[in-house]
Structure formats: structure tokens, C-alpha cells
């Protein structure tokens, strides 16, 4: 999975609950006088506190905090298994948490390689062969739902005509629809225009305010453009910060009127993080040229808008 598996609020509750449970477990061991078993829970409490701060911190990406949470679970369970006579069924707790919190490939590496290696270093009776068979079956059963979910998500991304971050068409669908309109205009002697839209604030919004500001910026642009265009106009995302608005049966003067209307509407949009929405728009009409040449001119126009 490429995206975050759970919402940030749910994960924050998970970190806080884990930290509270580990602190309670540490205090309980202290009150019971089990000082030999106290050091690992105390250390894990500090690790969980660091994981919580990493999770709440802005600009920290990746799965560092999740890895710390899973590692803390592993360390706690394995230390308990090494010093007390408890059932090995508790080993399923960190394995399950790894497959829930981490990407599939990282969970397989952690549970399939590091788990058995750590097991060899603890002073626990050597398990019977059925234990290893059950361990492998457990890994396969936990990996199967994540693998199926990833397969379905990849299939959806291939067949979904829309961009994964906004309501515009993705580039492949946009190029196919534009090719159809280009051929129709050439065969029926119809007019065709394309507006190239560039968002210079997009990279800055993601770097300074995170992905939510980027998504809000994209949603605002798509809502304003789609709400002020005809039903058969086509909005697609041609690049990271570039959109193409295909306007069938539209002359150059009509495209310029649409550009002025969109620039006025977008300039009135105000976002909390970035302020007034800034958009650079240029019209590009096809001439007597091939479709590939027209696509090159559209990319050149988008490059010129990006450079100011």
C-alpha cells in the first residue's frame, strides 16, 4: 500500500493508548517489585513517546513511527517470552500488528526474516516442527488480505479514468479524449481549443503545509473549472501542476473568454494555507499539424507557464 492505511486521528489514538498501556505496565511491575522485568518496558515507553512525537510532527514522512510501534511490540513480547513461562501464542500479537500498520513488503521482511532471527537469541525452549509450519501459515494468512487489497487497488488505478488526487482525468485518458476531439475536428472541420492551466503554488503548498493543502488546492481548482464549463468540456491533469481543459467547438475568441472567466473565478478563491489561488492560463489551438506535434506544443506551453 502506498497510502497511509489509517487516518491520522485514529493512529494518534493508537499511539496514545499504547503509551498509556506501557506506562501502566511499567508502574505495575515497579509496584510488584519485578525490577528484573522493569527495564524493557521502561525503555519501550520512551520509544513509544518518541514514536508519538514523530507521528505528530509536521513534515515527517514514511513509516518510521509505525516501525517503532511494531518494534516496541516485538521487544515487549520477546522479552516476556525470554524471562517467563508464557505461551508462544503471544508472538502473534507483533506479527499481526506488523501486517496492519506497515506496508506489505516491509511487514514480510520484518516478520519473515527478523522475527525468526530474534527468536534464536532468546533463552526459550526450541519449538517443535509444527510451530514453524504454523508460523509460515500465519504469515501467509496475514499477507493474503493485504496482497489482495494491493492487487485490487492496482487494477482500479489502471482502469480508473480519473486522477488519484482530484476530479480531473488522468493523463492517459486525457490524451485519448483529446485525440478523439482532434480527429473529429479535423474530419468535420470543427473548431477546437485547449486551455493550459498551471498551478505555481502546488509544490510550495505540499512542501510547507503537507499533502492536505495540496489536495485542497487541487479540489478547489477542479470544482471551479468544472462548475464553470460545459458538460462536454474535458478537464484532465497533464502533469504534477499542469491541467488541460479541452474545449470542443470553441474558437480562439471563445477560448480567451473562458480563460478570462476562469482567471477571475480562481482569483476569488482563498485557501487557509496559501491565500488567494494563483493560476496561469494560456490558450493553445491546433493548426494543420499532426496530433503528436500538437501534444508537444501543449507541453511546451505548460513549460513556458511554469517558468513564469
N, C-alpha and C positions, 0 to 999 in steps of 0.2 A: 504494500500500500504506500502510495506516495504522499497522501494527505494525512493530516492529523486524525487519528482514529476516533477521538472523543472531543467534546467541546472543552474549552479551557476552564470553564466553571466546574464541570464535572471532575476534571483532573485536579483542579485546585482542592476540591473537597477530598479527593482520594489522598493527596499528599498530606493534607492537614490531619485526616483520620489516621493515616499510617504513622505520622509523627506522634500523635496523641497516644495511640496504642503502644508504640515502642517506648515512649516515656513512662507510661503506666507500667509496662512490663519491667522496665529498669528499676523503678521505685519499688515494685513488688519484690523483686529479687533482693534489693537492698534491705527492705524490712524483714525478709525471711532469713537474712544472713548468708545468702548464697553468693559470697564475694567472688568465688571462682568463676561463676557464670555471669558476673556482672559486667565484665569488660567489653565483651562483644556487643550486647545491647546498648551500652553507653556510646560506643563508637558508631554503631548503626544510627543512633539518634542524631548524632552530629552530621552523618552523611545524609540522612533524610531532611534535616534542616537545610543543608546546602542544596539538595535537590529542589526543595520548595522555593528557595530564593532564586535558583536558576529558572524555574518554571515561571515565576512571577516577573523576572527581569525582562526588560524590553530589548529586542534585538538579538536574543539568544535563540538560535535555530537548531534544528537537528533533534536527536533523541538522547542527548546527554542526561537530562533529568530522568527520563524513563529508564535508561540503563542503570543509573544509580539506584532507582527504586527497586528494579528487579535484582540488582546485585545485592542490595541490602536484604531482600527476602531470602536469596540464596545463602548469604552469610549467616543469617539468623538460624535458618533451618539446619544447615550443615553443622553449625557449632552445637546446636542442641542434640543432633544425632550423634556427635562425636563424644559428648560427655555424659549422656544419659541414655537409658534403655527405652527409647520411644520407637513407635512403628515407623517404618520407612515410607509409609503412605504419605507422610508429611512432605516428602520430596516432590510430590505432585503439585504442591502449592506454588513454589517458584517457577516450575515448568509452565504451569497454566498461566501465571502472571506474565511470563515472557512472551507467550503467544498472543496474549490480549493486548499488551502495551507496546510491543516492538514490531517492526516490520518483519515479514515472514523470513527473509534471508538471515536477518540478524538473530531472530529467535531460534532458527535452526542451528546456527553456528554456536550460539551460547548454550543451548540445551544439548545438542548432539556432540559437541566437542569439549567444551569447558566443563560441563556438568560431570561426565564420567571421569575427567582428569582430576577434578577436585575430590570426587568420591574416593579415589585411590589414596589420597593423602590423609584421610581422616581415619581414626582408630575405631573402625566399626567392623563387625564380622563380615567376612566375604559372602556376598549373596549367592544364592543358587542360580543355575542357568535360567529357570523360568523368570527370574527377576529381570534379566537382560531382555528377554523376549517381551515381557510386559512393558519395559521401558521404551523399547522401539515402537511397539504398538501404540503406546500413549502419545509418542511424538507424532506418529503418522495421523492419529485421530485428531490431534490438536491442529496439525498443519493443514488438514484437508479443508476445513471451512475457510481458512484464510486464503488458501490457493484457489478455491472455487470463487471466492469473492473477487480476488485479483483477476481471474480469468474473465469473469462476467464484466468487470469494470473495463478491462482492456477491450473486450468486444463492444461494449457500449461506446467507448471513445472512438472506435473505428467506424461504427455505424451512425453515431450521433452527428447530425449536420451542424450543430451549434458549438460555439466555442465553450471551453470548460469553465471560463471565468465570467462570461457575460451572455447577453441575449443575442449577440451577433453571430452570423455564420462563421464557421472556421474557414481557414484559407483554402482548403481543397474544395469544399462546397462552394465557396465564393467564386473561385476560379472557374468551376464548372458552370455555375449560373451565369457568370459574366460571359463565358464563351457562347452559351446559348443565346444570350441577348445580342452579342456581337454578330453572330451568324444570322440571326433574324433581322437585325438592322441592315446588314449587307444584302440579304436576299430580297427583302421587301422595301428597300430604300427608305427605311425608317431612321429616325434620329436617336442618338444615344449619347449620354453624358455620364461621367463618373466624377464624384467629388472625393478628393483625397483628404482625409481628416487626420491630423497628428495631434497627440496629447503630450506636450512637453513636460507636464507636471507628473507624469505617471511614474517615471523612475525615481524622482525625488520623493514622491508620496510613499512608495514602498520602502525606500531606504531610511527615511526619517520617522515614518509613522506605522510601518508594518503593512502586512497584506490586507488588513481590513480597510485601510484608507485607499489602497489600490482598487479593491473590489467596489468600494463606494464610488470611486471616480468612474470606473467602467460602467457601473449600473446607471449613474446619472447621465452619462453620455448616451448610452443606448436608449434610455427612456425618453430623453429629449428628442433625439433624432427620429426614433420610431413613431413617437407621438405627433410629429410634425411632417410626416411624409405620407405618401400614398401607400395603399395596401400592397401594390405590386412593386414598389421600390425595394431594393435589396441592400441591407447593411451587413457587411462582413468585416472580420478582423484580418488584415493582411500582414500584420507584424505585431511586435510587442506593444507599440504605442501608435500604430497606424491602422486606420479603418478606411474602407472604400464604400461609398454609397452609390450604388448603381441606379441610375435614373433612366429607365426606358422611355422612349417617345418624348425626349426632352431636348430642346435646343440649347445653344450656348447661353443665350439671354435667360432662358428659364433656369438653367443650372446656376447662373450667377445670382438670380433672385432667391433660389433655395439656399445658396451659400450665405447670403446676407441675412436671411431669416434665421438660419441655424446659428450663425455667429452671434446675433442679437440674443437669441434664446439661451444659448450656452453661457454667454457673459453674465446673464442674470442669475445663474446658479451659483450658490455659495455653499461650500463644504466647510465643516468644522476645522479640519486639519489644514487644508490647502487654500482656503479662502475662495475667491472667485475662480471659476473654472476657465482655464485658458485653452483655446483650441485654434489651431492653424488649419485653414481650409483652402484648397485650391481646386479648380475645375480642370478636367482633362478630357478632351473629346477625341474620339478615334478619327483618323484620316484614312486615306486609301493605303492601308498597310496591313500586314498580317497580324493575327492575334498575338503571337509571341512578341512581335515588335511593340504592340500596344501595351502588353504587360510590362515590358522593360521601361517604357515611358512612364507608366504609373509608379513603378518602383523608384525611378529617377526623381519624379516629382515628390514622392514621400521623403526621399533622402534630402532633397533641397529644403523641404519644410522642416525636417529635423535639424538641419544646420542653420536654421534661422532665416 
